[in-house]
């Protein structure tokens, strides 16, 4: 095997594929990155039996072949190289690379022991990459991080026709984002529970003007995302999470008795300041009345903070409290200058959404209240 490739193009593709490599692989070969050279160019692959990554890129191939080398080491080396073409050549059990005055030699792994990447099911449709990336970044805000509850560490993707919904919850909060896409069939109807971390990492790397092809099959338990970049095609697959995602849509109330409209940036800054003196695991109190939101928190007898934010409040007076970290997560996930905080009553969740619409009204963040200190 022998080929030449541009350093920036190759380093970016290696870093993208290597990001999914396991830290503690169950078998040594799973720490490897498979490099395949042919007349069509290069294919870089990584797979740990759960998540796979495949990047296609152009290269000047003099001799075809396949080689398996340490993915993280190759990524570190490529990152440090000067911006010059890289020459690769397989010499016995070593993969040698030259870039400028630098020379490196990497020990290869037994390529015949490397598992075959999973087959991606037929594409179900296409979604604009930048909108998908924005939607995923909002949805994963409420995803759980407790591996003891694996179902809650995922994002549920629900598809009905040309509408796609993303749902996530960790029991204390809930995010719901809707967007449009172009399904392969107008009567498409499917659901998939995708690991939130994989979904987030994938959406970030395939954002911008990239179009993402989504493939899902409940029977096979695999979902695939494919995008075109200026340098070639990239594809990620991952196994779906097992288990039944809770029926959370009913948690969103059909009507609200109190709605407060407030400047998002001002509320975020105020919550951050007031939360500085809050005891760990205690709520920041919020009183909605008389055209303002009054925030209070304290740390025993040592410190106390009170600050008010102007707001347009319609409805009954509300006194409630929230985990400040979860509250800030939800506020920060919303795109828009003005936000609505909608209540049915003080002991029920608040629903936070953008005021001005413009597509952002399709994102809702529901947050459970916390018990206030007496």
Order of alpha helices (4+ residues) and beta strands (2+ residues): beta-alpha-beta-beta-beta-beta-beta-alpha-beta-beta-beta-beta-alpha-beta-beta-beta-beta-beta-alpha-beta-beta-beta-beta-alpha-beta-beta-beta-beta-beta-alpha-beta-beta-beta
